[in-house]
Structure formats: structure tokens, C-alpha cells
Amino acid sequence: MGSPGLINRNNGKRLGITEPISLGGPTEEDVIKTRELEKYLRDAGLYESQEEAVSREEVLGRLDQTVKIWVKTISRAKGLNEQLVHEANAKIFTFGSYRLGVHGPGTDIDTLCVGPRHATREEDFFGELHRMLMEMPEVTDMHPVPDAHVPVMRFKFLGVSIDLLYAKLSLWVIPEDLDISQDSILQNADEQTVRSLNGCRVTDQILRLVPNIQNFRTTLRCMRFWAKRRGVYSNVSGFLGGINWALLVARICQLYPNALPNMLVSRFFRVYTQWRWPNPVMLCSIEEGSLGLQVWDPRRNPKDRFHLMPIITPAYPCMNSSYNVSFSTLRIMSEEFQRGSEICEAMEASKADWDTLFEPYAFFEAYKNYLQIEITAENADDLRKWKGWVESRLRQLTLKIERHTYQMLQCHPHPGDFSDKSRPFHCCYFMGLQRKQGVPVNEGEQFDIRSTVEEFKHNVNMYTSWKPGMEIHVCHVKRRNIPNFVFPGGIRPARPSKVTWKSRSSELKVSGHAQDNSCEGKAVSNGVDEGRKRKQVDDNVDNLRSAKGLAVEPPSVGGHAQENSCEGKEVSNGVDDGSNGKQVDDNVESNPRSAKRLATEPPSVGEVHEGSPVSTVSSCSIKGENMDTHSQADGFARCNPPNLAPSAVADTSSKEAESLAIEKIISGPYVAHQAFPEELDELEDDFEYGNQVKDSRGNMKGSPIESSTANAVEAVPVPSSNGSGSSGGLFSNGSLEELELTELAAPLLNVTPAPVVQQKPLIRFNFTSLAKATGKS
């Protein structure tokens, strides 16, 4: 277990862009709970054996020897003199989970080969080194991907999976003690080299910016395990990947530098449940640098304004590591953060345990309707390539469905894939579908997404490496018709899963919550029913879109008055959407980036908005309710808690002070921008496969084209979940803005992006509010 007293490891220098929320050390209970957590993680098999650790070290040593032989071989072949051949060197670095120290059994090792200026990527790395590795009997399953956004060779070395990148430096000789954390290492480097170096530089910087590495590692292991169990660990699906979770955990470690993992896990959920996205998470200030490389700055870079959940890398050039996140996945993660926060509070009251927190998400019991995306190929190699391409496009389907239904139909992509063992070279993906909660509908009405699906299939089939046999089929399936091969052992459960936190929490009433979280006797259960909880999460995401600071201006004309009194009044978050001329449910479609501030000028890049000193004034923030900034600010000033025991009062004051400290930190400095769903479609493109799309003439293009297919071939009508009320009109706006991938790929030179070309609409949706059960649109 890590020692809590390592905040002075950096000579007393504060870590992070703000002061910590709390410098408090662990209690005896924290020590006990942390030991329980560590044992739980070990029992879950998250730590590798000593034998496997030694094997990994041997593999890395062999790989380092191989690249040193390789660089001398090519140096001699290029006619360099014997002295230069003798001095020629290449070096292997690690990054990712292995470098962070949170890898588990069987996980791959992210590695980087750094070579001299005369060792080229195309001819020497993917040529000669590839040939040398293929000739080694220890190397198997070689899959080079030279055309990826970050070119990589994937293979197994003595059974250990390796992802090998290459960085060509402007040095004739690579010193053995090379420090790649220095910004000068990027001098005269090409774009692929800068991207390849970024992984190592970010990983090393994270370890420098956390106050206690051991506590960070344990907490990160916990959060990675939790994210995988809850189905929100997948960068390609629009959730968060390994580096994203590492950055989020590192920020919590900065805010609670003396806390043990037990408390850090709890505070992780507490902080990110309250976080006002798109305010960015940053471990350090963003520096401009002297090399002219573009850094993340939504005030100067228009594309950065569309990012919904910015998590900024700490190494120059600072970038947003979570550009894939969509409205759908942000909503789902916000719901999961809320659930985690509730469980951690219940654990403090001994009403829950670690099993409850890590309870797997029952994806195939959560929805009544699903999309099944099925792909096939002729052989294993074709299926591997086809899978990689289709996976990179799946979030486009999510974005298109939500865009074409104006967020009324919400998608939940499953982060994994499934295979029917009875069919060779076959793979399936699934998406849960549901109507936006709180929107009334007429019974029997349906969404018609056939044209949307056909458009998606057309885009997928633009794959430049397409071969006969590579096919994709999309169909709508009911929950009762989900194929058996998705279930463990191929056996469908006879009944719903065991009692879950959701069902338990609806019955669980923690007596302290009724007092601590109520004003004028208002008690709120720790658990909420399905409809209300999902609606709260929807409201939370929509409020996050507003991204108002702690001190804000009054709502615009037409907005609902904010009811901040605790005398039984319910806070209204509704605003009038002027652009659509209609009231939208609970801030949905409101400006996702209109971060109103009292200050007239935004601070400079990296500057943190510092609020007033933390107050311990009583709060009326009610657990389970999602009040906007106005209600929170007024509530803290206007509500007094009921009569409590002295210890309860002290505990309440402590929580209120912490809540205010979090408010100050999450009130970010960035002016945001309206991100319309149609604009997000191409901004969420995948980098690895971004250059593998053809247009209708067979020419390469940086982004997928829109299908002009007018008549859908495959009908996918999706019934709604509710059965009453009106759906409202769902009509196309008649125009789409297409952004080229060259603009999306975060250009490394500090140049003005190419202007966006306004295109004519290539496909129009002229459907009524919903398609009838007959299948007519």
C-alpha cells in the first residue's frame, strides 16, 4: 500500500493547476478499506505473476537487442563509415499501461523504437526491421499497419503481444541515455514521429504530476476494472480508453494528494459527477511551446469547440485525448459516475460493498430494442482488417442516428464484439436503443432509421481495402430475440440477473440521507426508479452542455425562472430554444458550449478560473437531484440544515466545503461554442482509418462521403419505449456540413485551417414524426 505522505516528493511544489481540495490524510477506516480494495483487485486477477513479469522483461530486452542490430545493418547498407556504423543505435521505450504500472496478465506492451535520422519509417522500419522480425521463430502474428494515423507493427514475441511504434529523430546517433521528455526532441520531427513520441511523453509526464505513484496506480487499476465491468472502457466506441482514465485519476490524486485509494475512488465519482463538461480536465497549464505545434485551445481552434469531454494531455503539444466522446456516450458515462457516487456513499454507511460497485452492466437486459451489426469475411486475415475498419466507423452510426432524430432516439453502443462459433469468420456488434427519457409519444409510433442505416452501410463499403466476402448487415432485434451466442456459454439466462444496485437502491433508504440532504423535511431516497434516474442523467448532460460557471448571468429572455427555494419547489432547468422556436425538454439542444461568465475576457490558455475562498455555509443540495448552477449557488446561501447531532453537522459542513471547493475548480475558463449534431459527425472521425475511404469515383478522400441512396434496402423500424403523448416533428434541416479529415487530424503546424466547404445536402429525410407499425415511412 502506498504511503500517504509523499506530497513533498516534488520538493513541496504544488501539483496541478489549482490548490488541492483537501490535504487531509487517511483515517484508520481508510487504511482498512484500502487493504480490502487491494485484496479485491488481486483476487480479481488484475496483477500478473512474477514469472510473467520476468518474461516481459526478457522480451523487451530481446526486442531492444534486435533494433540495435537492425540500425547497424541499415547504416552499413546505406554506406555510412565504420565509425558511424559502430555508433549507430536505436532504443526501445515503453508507454501505456505497462509504463504506468497498471497492466494485467496477458495485456500487450506499448513500445516505441527511437531511431536516427537515416533510418526511415517506410523503407527501413516497415521494410528491413519487419523482415528481420518475420525471420525470427519467436515472432508470430505479425500485422503491420503502416497507413494508420500512428503507424504501428503488431506482433507477438515469445507469446507476449507487442505494439511497436517508430520515431525518427533528427540525430545521427541516438544516445543510450536519451531523454525524450525534452521538447527539443520534437525539433524537425515529422507528424508521425510527433504522434508516436506523444504516448511516451504523456505517460512519463503523468507519473511526474501525481503526488504518490503507488496510490495512483492502485486507484487507476480500480477505475480501469470498474470501467470495463460497466461497459464504458473503449475509446473506439466513443467512451474512454486507458490514457483517458489515467488522466482523470491523476487529476483526483492532485486534488486529494494525501488520500489513500479507498478515498480517491470515492472522490473520483464525487468530482466527476459534478464536473461541468466541456470544461477541460488538465494536469498542468497548457504551454504554447517554441516549435509552432498546435495545442488544444477552443478559442483559437474552431474544431476544439466541438469536443464534449476534453481531457487534455500534459505533454507538449497538449491535445484532447477524448475527442471520440459523443452526446450518447457522455450521457451514459455521466449516469455511471452518478451510480458510482451513490454506491460509494452507501459503502461509507456500510450499505454496499466492492462487489456492488464492480457489478457488471447487464447490457442485454437494459433495453427493449437493439441494433445488430453483423460482419463477415472470406478468411481470418480479411476479417481482422474488416473488423478494424467497421469498428472505427460504428460511432458514426451512433452520431447519424442521433443527428437524424434530433437526439430523440438515443444509442448505447456495446464496447465489445461477439462471434457465433458455428459460423466461420463472423462477428457481431450491438447498440441499445431507447427514446429520450421524458419525451411523450403516441402508442404504436416508431422511428424510421432505414435511410440512416443505409447511409452508414454505404460509407462502410467505401473501404479502400475491401475484398469480396467482406459484408455488413444491420437489423433491428427485440430483447427477446437477442442471439444466444452473446451470453456466457451460449445460454440465455432464464430470468433477469441477480439483484442489482438499481433494484436494491430503490428499496434502500439510508436514514442519514433523509436528514443530511433535505430542506424543510424533504427526504430523497438514495435509490431512484429507472425513468427518473435516466431523466436526471439526461438533464445532467444537457446542463453540462450549458457549461455555466459558478458565477453566471441570468438566463436569457424566454428561459424559465429558476426556483431556488427549498420549500418543496422543484428546480426548473428548462430554457427556450430560440433557434428551433420551441420549448426543448430540460435544456436539451441548448447551446452546449455557451459558458457564460461574469468576467468579460476569457483567461489565457492554461489559466484557471479561481473563485472566492471556500465557504462552509450550509447547503441544500439534495442527493439524487441535479440542480443547475443558479440553484446550487442560491441554495448554499438560503438553506439551513435541520437540527442535527454535532457530528452530523460537522460532517455536513465538511461535505459542503468540499462541494464548494469542487465547484470552484470545475468552473472552467473556456468559452464554448454551439456544437450542432450534424457538425459533430465528421469531427468524431477515426484517425487510424481516416485515409482508407474512397469517394464514389474511387478516389481517396479524407472523410467518408454521404450516401445518396434514396430508397433504403433494409428496414430497421425501432419502436419507442413509451406509450403516450406526442412525439413532436422530426424533420431534416436540409443541409449538412462536411469537414475534411485533414482539418480534423489536429494539424501539427500552427497554420490556419482550410475553410469548410459548404456542400449541398446529399440525402434528405422527409419522414413524418415516426413511421407506423406497417413499415411505411
ZAMARGU-4260 file (C-alpha; in steps of 0.2 Angstrom, whole numbers, plus 5000, padded with zeros to 4 digits):
<rodrens>
0) 5000/5000/5000 | 5006/5017/4996 | 5011/5029/5009 | 5000/5045/5010 | 5014/5056/5014
5) 5023/5059/4998 | 5016/5076/4993 | 5033/5083/4996 | 5041/5071/4983 | 5042/5086/4971
10) 5051/5097/4984 | 5035/5104/4991 | 5029/5111/4974 | 5010/5110/4971 | 5005/5098/4958
15) 4991/5103/4947 | 4983/5120/4941 | 4974/5123/4957 | 4976/5121/4975 | 4971/5104/4982
20) 4953/5101/4988 | 4959/5093/5004 | 4976/5089/5012 | 4968/5078/5024 | 4976/5061/5027
25) 4968/5044/5029 | 4959/5038/5044 | 4961/5020/5051 | 4945/5015/5041 | 4953/5021/5025
30) 4968/5010/5028 | 4957/4995/5031 | 4946/4999/5016 | 4961/5001/5005 | 4968/4985/5010
35) 4951/4977/5006 | 4951/4985/4989 | 4969/4979/4985 | 4964/4961/4990 | 4949/4963/4979
40) 4959/4968/4964 | 4971/4954/4967 | 4958/4941/4969 | 4950/4948/4953 | 4966/4943/4944
45) 4972/4960/4939 | 4990/4958/4944 | 5002/4947/4934 | 5013/4934/4941 | 5031/4936/4945
50) 5035/4923/4931 | 5025/4933/4918 | 5034/4950/4924 | 5051/4942/4921 | 5045/4935/4904
55) 5040/4953/4899 | 5057/4960/4904 | 5066/4947/4894 | 5055/4950/4879 | 5059/4969/4880
60) 5077/4965/4881 | 5077/4954/4866 | 5067/4967/4856 | 5080/4981/4861 | 5094/4970/4855
65) 5085/4967/4839 | 5083/4985/4835 | 5101/4989/4839 | 5106/4975/4826 | 5094/4982/4814
70) 5100/5000/4814 | 5118/4995/4812 | 5113/4984/4797 | 5104/4998/4788 | 5118/5010/4792
75) 5131/4999/4784 | 5119/4996/4769 | 5117/5015/4767 | 5136/5017/4765 | 5140/5025/4782
80) 5158/5024/4788 | 5163/5011/4800 | 5163/5024/4815 | 5145/5029/4812 | 5140/5011/4810
85) 5149/5007/4826 | 5140/5021/4835 | 5123/5018/4826 | 5110/5015/4839 | 5091/5013/4842
90) 5082/5012/4858 | 5066/5004/4865 | 5054/5014/4876 | 5038/5008/4884 | 5022/5018/4887
95) 5004/5015/4891 | 4998/5003/4905 | 5014/4994/4906 | 5024/5010/4909 | 5011/5016/4921
100) 5012/5000/4931 | 4994/4995/4929 | 4995/4981/4916 | 4987/4964/4920 | 4990/4947/4914
105) 4991/4944/4895 | 4990/4963/4891 | 5000/4970/4877 | 5015/4981/4879 | 5015/4998/4870
110) 5033/5001/4864 | 5042/5014/4854 | 5058/5012/4844 | 5068/5028/4843 | 5080/5028/4828
115) 5092/5040/4820 | 5088/5052/4805 | 5094/5040/4792 | 5083/5026/4797 | 5067/5029/4788
120) 5049/5023/4793 | 5043/5016/4776 | 5059/5008/4769 | 5068/5003/4785 | 5056/5001/4799
125) 5042/4993/4789 | 5054/4985/4777 | 5070/4979/4784 | 5065/4978/4803 | 5049/4969/4798
130) 5059/4956/4788 | 5071/4953/4802 | 5056/4950/4814 | 5047/4939/4802 | 5063/4928/4801
135) 5063/4926/4820 | 5054/4910/4826 | 5050/4919/4842 | 5039/4931/4832 | 5021/4927/4827
140) 5005/4935/4822 | 5014/4950/4813 | 5002/4963/4807 | 5010/4979/4801 | 4998/4994/4799
145) 5009/5007/4790 | 4994/5018/4785 | 4987/5021/4802 | 4987/5039/4810 | 5000/5032/4821
150) 5009/5019/4811 | 5012/5003/4821 | 5018/4985/4820 | 5008/4972/4830 | 5015/4955/4834
155) 5019/4943/4847 | 5036/4940/4854 | 5038/4924/4864 | 5019/4925/4866 | 5019/4942/4873
160) 5008/4955/4862 | 5018/4970/4857 | 5013/4986/4848 | 5028/4994/4841 | 5029/5012/4835
165) 5043/5021/4827 | 5050/5039/4829 | 5064/5045/4818 | 5074/5059/4827 | 5085/5072/4818
170) 5100/5064/4826 | 5114/5054/4818 | 5117/5045/4834 | 5104/5040/4847 | 5112/5041/4864
175) 5108/5027/4877 | 5103/5040/4890 | 5091/5049/4878 | 5078/5059/4887 | 5063/5060/4876
180) 5053/5071/4889 | 5063/5087/4882 | 5053/5097/4870 | 5068/5099/4859 | 5067/5081/4854
185) 5052/5086/4843 | 5063/5098/4833 | 5062/5095/4814 | 5051/5079/4818 | 5038/5073/4805
190) 5020/5072/4811 | 5020/5053/4813 | 5035/5055/4824 | 5027/5068/4835 | 5012/5057/4837
195) 5022/5042/4841 | 5033/5051/4854 | 5017/5058/4862 | 5012/5041/4871 | 5029/5040/4880
200) 5030/5059/4884 | 5012/5059/4891 | 5014/5043/4901 | 5031/5050/4909 | 5023/5067/4912
205) 5008/5059/4921 | 5020/5050/4933 | 5029/5066/4937 | 5012/5075/4941 | 5005/5064/4953
210) 5009/5066/4972 | 5010/5047/4976 | 5013/5035/4962 | 5008/5019/4971 | 4991/5026/4977
215) 4989/5032/4959 | 4992/5015/4952 | 4980/5006/4964 | 4967/5019/4960 | 4969/5018/4942
220) 4969/4999/4942 | 4952/5000/4951 | 4945/5013/4939 | 4950/5003/4924 | 4942/4987/4931
225) 4926/4997/4935 | 4925/5005/4918 | 4927/4988/4909 | 4914/4980/4921 | 4902/4994/4917
230) 4905/4994/4899 | 4912/5012/4897 | 4930/5007/4893 | 4933/5009/4874 | 4940/5023/4865
235) 4934/5017/4848 | 4916/5016/4854 | 4916/5034/4860 | 4919/5030/4878 | 4936/5032/4887
240) 4952/5022/4884 | 4967/5019/4895 | 4975/5036/4894 | 4959/5045/4897 | 4956/5036/4913
245) 4974/5038/4919 | 4972/5057/4916 | 4955/5058/4926 | 4963/5048/4940 | 4979/5058/4940
250) 4968/5074/4942 | 4959/5067/4958 | 4976/5062/4965 | 4982/5080/4963 | 4966/5086/4972
255) 4967/5074/4986 | 4986/5072/4987 | 4987/5063/5004 | 4972/5052/5002 | 4973/5033/5000
260) 4965/5023/4985 | 4949/5020/4995 | 4945/5039/4997 | 4952/5043/4979 | 4939/5031/4972
265) 4925/5039/4981 | 4931/5056/4977 | 4933/5051/4958 | 4915/5049/4957 | 4910/5063/4968
270) 4920/5076/4957 | 4916/5069/4940 | 4898/5068/4944 | 4898/5087/4947 | 4910/5091/4933
275) 4903/5103/4921 | 4909/5097/4904 | 4915/5103/4892 | 4926/5112/4905 | 4943/5103/4902
280) 4952/5091/4914 | 4970/5097/4914 | 4985/5091/4925 | 4995/5106/4921 | 4994/5123/4912
285) 4994/5122/4893 | 5011/5129/4886 | 5012/5136/4869 | 5030/5130/4866 | 5043/5136/4854
290) 5041/5124/4840 | 5025/5130/4832 | 5015/5114/4836 | 4996/5117/4838 | 4990/5114/4855
295) 4972/5112/4862 | 4963/5129/4863 | 4945/5131/4859 | 4946/5150/4857 | 4958/5149/4843
300) 4955/5132/4835 | 4937/5130/4829 | 4937/5111/4829 | 4942/5111/4848 | 4925/5119/4852
305) 4916/5104/4847 | 4924/5092/4860 | 4911/5087/4873 | 4923/5080/4886 | 4940/5087/4885
310) 4954/5078/4894 | 4970/5086/4890 | 4987/5078/4889 | 5000/5086/4899 | 5015/5085/4887
315) 5018/5097/4873 | 5009/5098/4861 | 4994/5097/4873 | 4979/5089/4864 | 4962/5082/4869
320) 4964/5064/4872 | 4945/5061/4872 | 4939/5068/4855 | 4929/5052/4852 | 4916/5056/4865
325) 4898/5059/4859 | 4882/5066/4867 | 4877/5047/4869 | 4892/5041/4877 | 4894/5056/4888
330) 4876/5054/4894 | 4880/5035/4898 | 4896/5039/4907 | 4888/5053/4917 | 4875/5040/4923
335) 4888/5028/4928 | 4898/5042/4938 | 4882/5046/4947 | 4879/5027/4951 | 4897/5025/4957
340) 4895/5041/4968 | 4879/5034/4976 | 4887/5017/4979 | 4902/5025/4987 | 4891/5035/4999
345) 4882/5019/5003 | 4898/5010/5006 | 4903/5023/5019 | 4886/5019/5028 | 4890/5000/5026
350) 4875/4998/5015 | 4886/4992/5000 | 4902/4984/4996 | 4915/4982/4982 | 4905/4969/4974
355) 4891/4981/4972 | 4902/4994/4964 | 4910/4982/4951 | 4894/4974/4947 | 4894/4970/4928
360) 4882/4981/4917 | 4868/4970/4911 | 4868/4977/4893 | 4856/4964/4886 | 4843/4967/4899
365) 4844/4986/4899 | 4834/4989/4883 | 4820/4983/4874 | 4827/4987/4856 | 4844/4984/4849
370) 4853/4986/4833 | 4863/4971/4827 | 4878/4975/4816 | 4884/4959/4808 | 4900/4957/4798
375) 4908/4943/4788 | 4923/4939/4778 | 4931/4926/4767 | 4946/4922/4779 | 4954/4926/4796
380) 4965/4940/4789 | 4951/4948/4779 | 4940/4948/4795 | 4954/4956/4805 | 4955/4970/4793
385) 4937/4972/4790 | 4933/4972/4809 | 4946/4986/4812 | 4938/4996/4799 | 4920/4993/4804
390) 4924/4996/4822 | 4931/5013/4818 | 4915/5018/4809 | 4902/5012/4822 | 4902/5028/4831
395) 4897/5036/4815 | 4881/5026/4816 | 4878/5032/4833 | 4880/5050/4828 | 4870/5049/4812
400) 4855/5041/4821 | 4855/5054/4835 | 4858/5068/4822 | 4844/5062/4811 | 4832/5060/4825
405) 4837/5076/4834 | 4843/5067/4849 | 4826/5059/4852 | 4832/5041/4849 | 4847/5038/4860
410) 4860/5024/4856 | 4871/5014/4868 | 4885/5005/4859 | 4892/4989/4867 | 4911/4991/4868
415) 4914/4973/4864 | 4911/4961/4849 | 4903/4944/4849 | 4906/4929/4837 | 4894/4914/4833
420) 4906/4900/4834 | 4895/4890/4822 | 4899/4902/4808 | 4917/4905/4802 | 4924/4922/4800
425) 4909/4931/4808 | 4907/4945/4821 | 4893/4955/4828 | 4891/4972/4837 | 4876/4978/4846
430) 4868/4995/4851 | 4855/4998/4863 | 4841/5010/4858 | 4829/5020/4868 | 4818/5035/4866
435) 4825/5051/4875 | 4818/5049/4893 | 4804/5062/4897 | 4798/5064/4879 | 4780/5058/4877
440) 4775/5048/4862 | 4759/5041/4854 | 4757/5022/4856 | 4762/5012/4841 | 4773/5026/4833
445) 4791/5021/4828 | 4807/5029/4822 | 4811/5025/4804 | 4830/5024/4803 | 4831/5014/4787
450) 4839/5028/4777 | 4851/5032/4791 | 4857/5014/4791 | 4858/5013/4773 | 4869/5028/4773
455) 4880/5021/4786 | 4882/5005/4776 | 4887/5014/4760 | 4900/5023/4770 | 4907/5007/4777
460) 4908/4999/4760 | 4919/5013/4754 | 4934/5004/4762 | 4948/5005/4750 | 4955/4988/4755
465) 4938/4980/4753 | 4938/4962/4746 | 4924/4950/4740 | 4916/4942/4755 | 4918/4957/4766
470) 4899/4960/4770 | 4889/4970/4783 | 4871/4968/4788 | 4862/4979/4800 | 4845/4974/4808
475) 4834/4978/4822 | 4831/4965/4836 | 4820/4964/4851 | 4827/4960/4868 | 4819/4943/4867
480) 4827/4939/4850 | 4845/4943/4855 | 4855/4928/4849 | 4861/4916/4862 | 4879/4917/4857
485) 4881/4934/4866 | 4878/4926/4883 | 4891/4917/4893 | 4892/4899/4887 | 4879/4902/4874
490) 4865/4900/4886 | 4852/4913/4888 | 4848/4917/4907 | 4831/4910/4912 | 4827/4926/4921
495) 4835/4943/4924 | 4851/4944/4933 | 4853/4944/4952 | 4848/4959/4962 | 4857/4974/4956
500) 4861/4990/4964 | 4847/4999/4955 | 4834/4987/4962 | 4842/4987/4979 | 4844/5006/4980
505) 4825/5008/4976 | 4822/4999/4992 | 4837/5006/5002 | 4834/5021/5012 | 4849/5027/5021
510) 4842/5036/5036 | 4856/5049/5037 | 4852/5054/5019 | 4835/5059/5023 | 4841/5072/5035
515) 4858/5077/5028 | 4851/5080/5011 | 4834/5088/5014 | 4827/5106/5017 | 4811/5109/5026
520) 4809/5090/5029 | 4811/5085/5011 | 4819/5067/5010 | 4826/5059/4995 | 4829/5040/4994
525) 4847/5035/4989 | 4839/5025/4975 | 4828/5031/4961 | 4817/5022/4949 | 4823/5019/4931
530) 4814/5033/4922 | 4818/5046/4935 | 4837/5041/4936 | 4839/5041/4917 | 4830/5058/4916
535) 4841/5065/4929 | 4856/5059/4919 | 4849/5067/4903 | 4846/5083/4912 | 4864/5082/4919
540) 4871/5080/4901 | 4861/5094/4895 | 4866/5105/4909 | 4884/5101/4905 | 4881/5107/4888
545) 4877/5124/4895 | 4893/5124/4905 | 4889/5139/4915 | 4902/5144/4928 | 4899/5146/4946
550) 4895/5164/4945 | 4884/5167/4929 | 4872/5179/4921 | 4853/5177/4922 | 4846/5166/4909
555) 4841/5173/4893 | 4824/5180/4889 | 4812/5166/4887 | 4820/5155/4899 | 4811/5148/4914
560) 4813/5157/4931 | 4825/5147/4942 | 4816/5142/4958 | 4830/5141/4971 | 4819/5140/4986
565) 4820/5123/4996 | 4802/5125/5002 | 4796/5110/4991 | 4799/5119/4975 | 4806/5109/4960
570) 4821/5117/4951 | 4817/5120/4933 | 4832/5119/4920 | 4821/5122/4905 | 4826/5136/4893
575) 4818/5141/4877 | 4827/5136/4862 | 4827/5151/4851 | 4834/5143/4836 | 4821/5130/4835
580) 4807/5141/4841 | 4801/5128/4853 | 4802/5123/4871 | 4815/5108/4872 | 4815/5096/4887
585) 4826/5101/4901 | 4839/5111/4891 | 4841/5098/4878 | 4848/5105/4862 | 4853/5121/4872
590) 4870/5129/4867 | 4882/5115/4873 | 4896/5127/4874 | 4888/5144/4880 | 4899/5146/4895
595) 4893/5162/4902 | 4905/5171/4914 | 4905/5187/4924 | 4922/5191/4918 | 4921/5199/4901
600) 4938/5192/4894 | 4942/5174/4895 | 4959/5170/4904 | 4974/5164/4894 | 4977/5146/4889
605) 4981/5136/4905 | 4974/5149/4917 | 4962/5143/4930 | 4946/5152/4935 | 4949/5155/4953
610) 4933/5158/4963 | 4930/5166/4980 | 4938/5157/4995 | 4929/5141/5000 | 4915/5144/5012
615) 4907/5132/5024 | 4890/5139/5023 | 4876/5126/5024 | 4870/5118/5008 | 4853/5112/5002
620) 4860/5102/4988 | 4849/5087/4988 | 4856/5070/4984 | 4848/5062/4968 | 4843/5079/4961
625) 4853/5088/4948 | 4852/5107/4951 | 4859/5119/4939 | 4872/5132/4944 | 4859/5145/4949
630) 4850/5133/4961 | 4866/5127/4969 | 4873/5145/4972 | 4857/5151/4979 | 4854/5135/4988
635) 4870/5136/4998 | 4866/5153/5004 | 4847/5151/5008 | 4845/5134/5015 | 4849/5128/5033
640) 4850/5110/5038 | 4838/5103/5050 | 4843/5100/5068 | 4857/5088/5068 | 4869/5080/5080
645) 4886/5089/5082 | 4895/5076/5072 | 4882/5076/5059 | 4883/5095/5057 | 4902/5094/5056
650) 4901/5080/5043 | 4888/5091/5033 | 4899/5106/5034 | 4914/5096/5028 | 4904/5090/5013
655) 4898/5107/5009 | 4915/5114/5010 | 4922/5101/4999 | 4907/5103/4987 | 4911/5122/4986
660) 4929/5118/4983 | 4924/5106/4968 | 4913/5120/4962 | 4927/5132/4961 | 4938/5120/4952
665) 4926/5114/4939 | 4920/5132/4934 | 4932/5132/4919 | 4939/5147/4910 | 4935/5142/4892
670) 4922/5150/4881 | 4912/5136/4872 | 4903/5135/4856 | 4887/5128/4849 | 4891/5111/4843
675) 4876/5105/4831 | 4874/5087/4829 | 4877/5087/4810 | 4894/5096/4813 | 4899/5083/4825
680) 4898/5068/4813 | 4914/5071/4804 | 4923/5078/4819 | 4921/5061/4828 | 4931/5053/4814
685) 4943/5039/4817 | 4961/5043/4814 | 4968/5026/4812 | 4957/5023/4797 | 4954/5040/4791
690) 4964/5039/4775 | 4955/5022/4769 | 4940/5029/4761 | 4935/5031/4743 | 4923/5043/4735
695) 4910/5037/4723 | 4923/5039/4709 | 4935/5028/4718 | 4947/5042/4723 | 4954/5043/4741
700) 4946/5055/4752 | 4950/5061/4770 | 4932/5058/4776 | 4918/5046/4772 | 4905/5053/4759
705) 4887/5054/4762 | 4876/5041/4753 | 4864/5047/4740 | 4854/5032/4742 | 4835/5037/4742
710) 4827/5020/4745 | 4833/5010/4760 | 4835/4992/4756 | 4835/4985/4774 | 4821/4991/4785
715) 4825/4995/4803 | 4810/5002/4811 | 4813/5004/4830 | 4798/5005/4841 | 4798/5018/4855
720) 4799/5013/4874 | 4785/5023/4880 | 4767/5023/4875 | 4758/5040/4877 | 4759/5058/4872
725) 4766/5066/4856 | 4782/5064/4848 | 4785/5081/4840 | 4791/5083/4822 | 4807/5075/4817
730) 4812/5084/4801 | 4829/5086/4792 | 4836/5104/4792 | 4840/5102/4774 | 4859/5105/4774
735) 4874/5096/4781 | 4892/5102/4784 | 4905/5090/4779 | 4923/5093/4786 | 4938/5085/4778
740) 4949/5074/4789 | 4964/5085/4785 | 4956/5098/4796 | 4951/5085/4809 | 4968/5077/4812
745) 4975/5091/4823 | 4987/5098/4811 | 5004/5099/4819 | 5009/5115/4811 | 5002/5131/4818
750) 4993/5136/4802 | 4976/5142/4798 | 4965/5128/4794 | 4957/5126/4777 | 4940/5134/4775
755) 4925/5122/4777 | 4916/5120/4760 | 4898/5121/4761 | 4890/5106/4752 | 4873/5103/4745
760) 4863/5090/4755 | 4866/5073/4748 | 4852/5065/4757 | 4836/5072/4764 | 4824/5065/4777
765) 4806/5068/4773 | 4798/5057/4786 | 4784/5061/4797 | 4787/5061/4816 | 4788/5042/4816
770) 4785/5028/4805 | 4769/5017/4808 | 4770/4999/4813 | 4766/4994/4795 | 4784/4999/4790
775) 4779/5014/4779 | 4790/5029/4781
</rodrens>
